[in-house]
Amino acid sequence: MRYIGTNCWIRKLALLLIMAMGCLSCATDQSSKGRARDSDAAKLHAGLQTAASHDGGTQSSKWIIPYYPPPSSMDLCGESVPLRNQEVMERFDKEFTLVVYNHAQVYLWLKRMERYFPWIEERLRANGLPDDLKYVAIVESDLLPDARSPKGAAGPWQFMPATGSAYGLQQTGSRDDRYDFELATECAFLYLQDLYRRYRNWTVAIATYNCGDKRVQDQIRAIGATDYYQMRLPTETERYVFRILAVKTVLGDPARYGYHLPKGEGYPPLKSDRVRVQLSCPLPMQVVAEATGATVREIKRLNPAFRSDEIPEGSHDIKLPAGSGEEFEKNIDTSAQRRPADETSPLERQVSAASSEMRSTGTAREARGSTQDMRQNQTRSQRSKKEAGKAKSPSAAKAGVHTVKQGETLSSIARRYNVKPEDLRKANRLRSGTISSGQKLVIP
């Protein structure tokens, strides 16, 4: 009995020794694997540091966000930015940092720039204005024609109703020209020119565009200088110019900050045909869409100034999908001629009248949404009418003077006589775009 018990005890001891050796081996193996993992992590970390520091730290890595320092010197419209002033530098750095790392928004800007910037840049050159003004539109609306603020500013240049009216942007019924990209852009340039003439400083003019004259005038009196960087203005305006500077920095050299938009990935210009219609009653967008083979959504996208599902009565330039201008004229003629004249509806008769007006005015094709062809057609048409009028009436010689009627604006009068609003202002020595009923204007 004693032998059997001793033998059992020995077997138990041997089993415990075997288990202890197994645990020790496992612990050793785990320690070895842990050291290997630590070594691999250290190598990976070192590799990432190497990748992040490659080429002066400008190449981004998958794991480490690169650091992009703000530029040490800048200008806006040729005016130097005092970045040596620490407060000015920090205010700029805040907006620069928010922009340079806002990857999704920057790529959307780059795509929309391809649609709108070529035309904006051409108009800036034609008006002798600084190229940097194109970045104002990005900060105002992200280059979205349909943009609207809670305070009532609207369109790509965010005109308030009163300012828009003062510069000839029609806002009547269901039409609001503040949403028309071309008209709003031309009026924004006029407004900025007026502000620059007043202050002789582009930075202050741009700030005034944002917050209005009163706040800027108060600050000029308070500090005794026309210096935006020393003014105390609303928070939005204090950030406004710096945000424009940040946008200019990144979009002016996107590759430097890690952005690369492959060729062809930007948004193409909205090509369209432009026709002039004279409507005696509202024309449904659905009728226009059916006459061009387009959808109502396409027609509204090309004509954001019309805020409802119909084009209001009156004289309008409307845009149609490229190549559909002639089809539109033919189809609305056909729709009006399906039945005898005495059986056609008022809408069909009105559409037929619109077609006749379009044939007499002509259809202008646009390659990049330009208004130049339209203006040339209108000029030729109006010259013919004027020559015919001169043959009929000796009073036509007095057409060089226009009496302003109630509701007319400088831009609407300029369009009527096919002259530039700026030329009309210069000819009449007007300091702003504001005119009053009964005022006599010389037509250049």
C-alpha positions in Angstrom: 0.0 0.0 0.0 2.8 2.4 0.9 4.6 1.7 -2.4 1.5 2.3 -4.4 1.0 5.7 -2.7 4.6 6.7 -3.2 4.4 5.9 -6.9 1.3 7.9 -7.3 2.9 10.9 -5.6 5.9 10.7 -7.9 3.6 10.7 -11.0 1.8 13.8 -9.7 5.1 15.5 -9.1 6.3 14.7 -12.7 3.1 16.0 -14.1 3.5 19.3 -12.2 7.0 19.6 -13.5 5.9 19.1 -17.1 3.2 21.7 -16.7 5.6 24.2 -15.2 8.0 23.7 -18.1 5.2 24.2 -20.6 4.1 27.5 -19.0 7.7 28.7 -18.9 8.1 27.9 -22.6 4.8 29.6 -23.4 5.9 32.7 -21.5 9.2 32.8 -23.2 7.5 32.4 -26.6 5.0 35.2 -25.8 7.8 37.5 -24.6 9.7 36.8 -27.8 6.6 37.5 -29.9 6.0 40.7 -27.9 9.5 41.9 -28.5 9.1 41.1 -32.2 5.9 43.1 -32.3 7.5 46.0 -30.5 10.4 45.9 -33.0 8.0 45.8 -36.0 6.0 48.8 -34.5 9.3 50.7 -34.0 10.3 49.9 -37.6 6.8 51.0 -38.9 7.0 54.2 -36.9 10.4 55.0 -38.2 9.2 54.3 -41.7 6.3 56.6 -41.4 8.5 59.3 -40.0 10.8 58.8 -43.0 7.8 59.0 -45.4 6.4 62.1 -43.6 9.8 63.9 -43.7 10.6 62.9 -47.3 11.1 65.9 -49.6 11.1 68.5 -46.9 7.9 67.2 -45.2 5.6 68.1 -48.1 4.7 64.5 -49.1 1.6 63.3 -47.2 1.6 59.7 -45.8 -1.3 57.4 -45.1 -1.0 57.7 -41.4 0.4 61.2 -40.7 -1.3 64.5 -41.7 1.3 66.7 -43.3 1.9 70.2 -42.0 1.7 73.1 -44.5 3.1 76.4 -43.3 1.3 79.5 -44.3 3.2 81.8 -46.7 5.3 84.5 -45.2 4.3 87.2 -47.6 1.1 87.9 -49.6 -0.8 90.6 -51.4 -4.5 91.1 -52.3 -5.2 93.0 -55.6 -1.6 94.2 -55.5 -1.8 95.5 -51.9 0.7 94.1 -49.5 -0.7 92.1 -46.5 1.2 93.1 -43.2 1.9 89.5 -42.2 4.9 90.7 -40.0 2.3 92.0 -37.6 1.8 88.9 -35.3 -1.9 89.5 -34.8 -2.5 89.8 -38.6 -0.4 86.7 -39.1 -2.4 84.7 -36.6 -5.7 85.9 -38.1 -4.6 84.8 -41.5 -3.2 81.5 -40.2 -6.5 80.6 -38.7 -8.4 80.9 -42.1 -5.5 79.3 -44.0 -5.5 76.3 -41.7 -9.3 75.9 -42.0 -9.1 76.1 -45.8 -6.0 74.0 -46.5 -7.3 71.0 -44.6 -10.9 71.2 -45.8 -10.2 68.6 -48.5 -13.8 68.0 -49.7 -14.6 71.7 -50.1 -11.3 72.5 -51.9 -11.9 69.8 -54.5 -15.5 71.1 -55.1 -14.1 74.6 -55.5 -11.5 73.3 -58.0 -14.2 71.6 -60.0 -16.5 74.6 -60.1 -13.6 76.9 -61.0 -13.3 75.1 -64.3 -16.9 76.0 -65.2 -16.9 79.7 -64.1 -13.4 81.1 -63.7 -12.5 81.4 -67.4 -15.5 83.7 -68.1 -15.0 85.6 -64.8 -11.3 86.2 -65.6 -12.1 87.4 -69.1 -14.6 89.9 -67.8 -12.2 91.1 -65.1 -9.6 91.8 -67.9 -12.2 93.5 -70.0 -13.1 95.8 -67.1 -9.4 96.4 -66.1 -10.0 94.9 -62.6 -7.6 92.9 -60.4 -7.7 89.1 -61.1 -7.9 88.5 -57.3 -11.6 89.6 -57.3 -12.6 86.2 -58.6 -12.0 84.7 -55.2 -14.6 87.0 -53.7 -17.3 84.9 -55.5 -15.9 81.7 -53.9 -16.1 83.1 -50.3 -19.5 84.6 -51.0 -21.3 81.6 -52.5 -18.9 78.7 -53.1 -19.6 79.4 -56.8 -23.2 78.3 -56.4 -25.7 80.5 -58.4 -28.6 79.4 -56.2 -27.0 80.4 -52.9 -29.1 82.3 -50.4 -28.3 83.6 -46.9 -30.6 83.8 -43.9 -30.4 87.6 -44.1 -31.8 87.7 -47.7 -28.6 88.0 -49.7 -28.9 85.9 -52.9 -27.0 84.6 -55.9 -23.3 83.9 -56.6 -22.3 87.4 -55.4 -24.8 87.5 -52.5 -26.5 90.8 -53.3 -28.9 92.2 -50.8 -32.3 93.3 -52.4 -31.6 97.0 -52.1 -28.1 96.9 -53.5 -29.1 94.5 -56.3 -31.9 97.0 -57.3 -29.5 99.9 -57.2 -27.2 98.1 -59.6 -29.9 97.1 -62.1 -30.7 93.5 -60.9 -34.4 93.1 -61.6 -36.4 91.6 -58.7 -40.0 91.6 -59.8 -42.6 88.8 -59.4 -41.0 85.5 -60.0 -37.8 86.9 -61.6 -34.8 87.7 -59.5 -31.7 88.6 -61.5 -29.4 88.3 -58.5 -29.4 84.5 -59.3 -28.3 85.1 -62.9 -24.5 84.4 -62.9 -23.6 86.7 -65.7 -25.8 89.7 -64.8 -24.8 89.4 -61.1 -21.1 89.2 -61.9 -21.2 92.3 -64.1 -23.1 94.2 -61.4 -20.7 93.0 -58.7 -17.8 94.4 -60.7 -19.6 97.8 -61.0 -20.2 97.8 -57.3 -16.6 96.9 -56.4 -15.4 99.6 -58.8 -17.6 102.2 -57.1 -16.2 101.1 -53.7 -12.6 101.3 -54.9 -13.2 104.8 -56.3 -14.5 105.8 -52.9 -11.7 104.4 -50.7 -8.8 104.1 -53.2 -8.0 100.8 -51.4 -9.1 97.4 -52.7 -8.9 95.7 -49.3 -11.2 98.2 -47.7 -13.5 98.1 -50.8 -13.8 94.3 -50.4 -14.5 94.6 -46.7 -17.2 97.2 -47.4 -18.8 94.9 -50.0 -19.3 92.5 -47.1 -20.6 94.8 -44.3 -21.6 98.0 -45.9 -20.5 101.6 -45.9 -21.6 102.8 -42.4 -19.5 100.4 -40.4 -16.4 101.1 -42.5 -16.9 104.9 -42.4 -17.3 104.8 -38.6 -14.0 102.9 -38.3 -12.1 105.2 -40.6 -13.2 108.1 -38.5 -12.3 106.2 -35.3 -8.8 105.2 -36.3 -8.1 108.1 -38.6 -6.9 105.9 -41.5 -8.1 103.7 -44.3 -6.5 100.5 -43.0 -8.7 97.3 -42.9 -6.2 95.5 -40.7 -6.6 98.0 -37.8 -10.4 98.3 -38.0 -12.9 96.8 -35.6 -15.6 95.4 -37.8 -18.3 92.6 -37.4 -16.7 89.2 -36.8 -17.8 88.0 -40.2 -16.1 91.0 -41.9 -12.9 90.7 -39.8 -12.6 87.1 -41.1 -13.8 87.9 -44.6 -10.7 89.3 -46.2 -8.5 86.7 -44.5 -10.7 84.0 -45.8 -10.3 85.4 -49.4 -6.5 85.4 -48.8 -6.6 81.8 -47.7 -8.7 80.7 -50.7 -6.3 82.6 -53.0 -3.3 80.9 -51.4 -4.6 77.3 -51.8 -6.5 77.6 -55.1 -3.7 79.7 -56.6 -1.2 76.8 -56.2 -3.2 73.6 -55.2 -0.4 71.2 -56.0 1.8 72.8 -53.3 -0.8 71.9 -50.7 -1.4 68.3 -51.8 -4.3 68.8 -54.2 -4.4 67.3 -57.7 -7.5 67.4 -59.8 -7.0 65.1 -62.8 -7.6 66.7 -66.2 -11.3 66.4 -67.2 -12.6 66.0 -63.7 -13.7 69.6 -63.3 -17.2 70.7 -64.2 -17.6 71.8 -67.8 -19.2 75.2 -68.7 -22.9 75.2 -69.2 -23.3 75.5 -72.9 -26.6 77.0 -74.1 -28.5 78.8 -76.8 -30.0 82.2 -75.9 -33.3 83.5 -77.2 -35.2 86.6 -76.5 -39.0 86.3 -76.0 -41.7 88.9 -75.6 -44.5 87.3 -73.5 -48.0 88.7 -73.0 -48.7 86.2 -70.3 -46.6 83.7 -68.2 -45.0 80.8 -70.1 -44.8 77.5 -68.2 -41.4 75.9 -68.0 -43.1 72.7 -69.0 -43.9 74.2 -72.4 -40.3 75.3 -72.9 -39.0 71.9 -71.9 -41.3 70.0 -74.3 -40.3 72.4 -77.1 -36.6 71.7 -76.6 -36.7 68.0 -75.7 -35.3 68.9 -72.2 -36.7 68.5 -68.7 -38.1 71.3 -66.5 -35.1 70.8 -64.2 -32.7 71.4 -67.1 -34.5 74.6 -68.1 -34.6 75.9 -64.5 -30.9 75.1 -64.0 -30.0 77.2 -67.1 -32.3 80.0 -65.9 -32.0 80.3 -62.1 -33.3 83.9 -62.2 -36.8 82.6 -62.8 -37.9 81.5 -59.4 -41.1 79.7 -60.2 -42.2 77.0 -62.8 -43.1 79.6 -65.4 -41.5 82.6 -67.1 -43.3 85.8 -66.3 -44.8 88.1 -68.9 -42.6 90.7 -70.4 -39.3 90.7 -72.3 -36.8 88.1 -71.3 -33.6 86.5 -72.5 -33.9 82.8 -71.8 -31.2 80.1 -72.1 -32.0 76.7 -73.7 -29.8 73.6 -74.0 -27.1 74.0 -76.6 -28.3 73.3 -80.1 -32.0 73.5 -79.2 -32.8 77.1 -80.1 -34.0 76.4 -83.6 -35.9 73.4 -82.4 -37.6 75.5 -79.8 -38.8 78.1 -82.4 -40.0 75.4 -84.7 -41.9 73.4 -82.0 -43.7 76.4 -80.5 -44.7 77.4 -84.0 -46.0 73.9 -84.7 -47.9 73.8 -81.3 -49.7 77.1 -82.3 -50.5 76.0 -85.8 -52.1 72.6 -85.0 -55.6 74.3 -85.0 -57.1 77.2 -86.7 -56.3 80.6 -85.2 -59.8 81.1 -83.8 -59.5 77.7 -82.0 -56.1 78.2 -80.4 -55.8 78.9 -76.7 -54.5 82.2 -75.3 -51.3 80.4 -74.3 -50.8 79.0 -77.8 -51.4 82.4 -79.4 -49.0 84.0 -76.9 -46.3 81.3 -77.7 -46.8 82.0 -81.4 -46.3 85.7 -80.7 -43.1 84.9 -78.8 -41.9 82.9 -81.7 -42.4 85.8 -84.1 -40.5 88.0 -81.7 -37.6 85.6 -81.5 -37.3 85.3 -85.3 -37.1 89.1 -85.5 -34.5 89.3 -82.7 -32.5 86.3 -83.7 -31.0 83.4 -81.7 -27.5 83.7 -80.3 -25.4 80.6 -79.6 -23.1 80.5 -76.6 -19.9 78.4 -76.4 -19.2 79.2 -72.7 -22.3 81.1 -71.5 -20.9 84.3 -72.9 -23.3 87.2 -73.6 -21.2 88.7 -76.5 -23.1 87.0 -79.3 -26.4 88.0 -77.8 -25.4 91.6 -77.6 -24.2 91.6 -81.2 -27.5 90.3 -82.4 -29.4 92.7 -80.3 -27.2 95.6 -81.6 -27.8 94.6 -85.2 -31.6 94.3 -84.6 -31.9 97.6 -82.8 -29.7 99.4 -85.4 -32.1 98.2 -88.1 -35.1 99.4 -86.1 -33.5 102.8 -85.4 -32.7 103.3 -89.1 -36.3 102.4 -90.0 -37.5 104.8 -87.4 -35.4 107.6 -88.7 -36.9 107.2 -92.1 -40.4 107.5 -90.6 -40.0 110.2 -88.0 -37.7 113.2 -87.6 -38.1 113.0 -83.8 -35.9 109.9 -83.8 -32.8 112.2 -83.7 -33.6 112.8 -80.1 -32.9 109.2 -79.1 -29.6 110.3 -77.6 -31.4 111.5 -74.4 -33.5 109.1 -72.2 -35.9 110.2 -69.5 -35.9 107.7 -66.6 -39.3 106.1 -65.9 -40.5 104.7 -62.7 -39.0 101.3 -62.0 -36.1 101.6 -64.5 -32.5 101.0 -63.5 -29.2 102.0 -65.0 -28.6 98.4 -66.2 -32.1 98.0 -67.8 -31.6 101.3 -69.7 -28.1 100.2 -70.8 -29.6 97.0 -72.1 -32.3 98.9 -73.9 -29.8 100.9 -75.8 -27.1 98.2 -76.1 -24.5 100.1 -74.2 -22.4 99.2 -71.2 -23.7 100.4 -67.8 -20.2 101.8 -67.1 -20.2 103.8 -70.3 -23.7 105.1 -69.4 -22.5 106.2 -66.0 -19.4 107.9 -67.4 -21.4 109.8 -70.1 -23.6 111.2 -67.3 -20.9 111.6 -64.7 -22.8 109.4 -62.2 -20.9 108.5 -59.0 -23.0 105.4 -58.4 -25.6 103.2 -60.2 -28.5 105.0 -58.5 -30.9 107.0 -60.7 -34.3 108.6 -60.1 -37.6 108.9 -62.0 -37.6 111.9 -64.4 -33.9 112.1 -64.6 -32.4 112.8 -68.1 -29.7 110.5 -69.2 -27.4 111.0 -72.2 -27.1 107.8 -74.2 -23.5 107.5 -75.5 
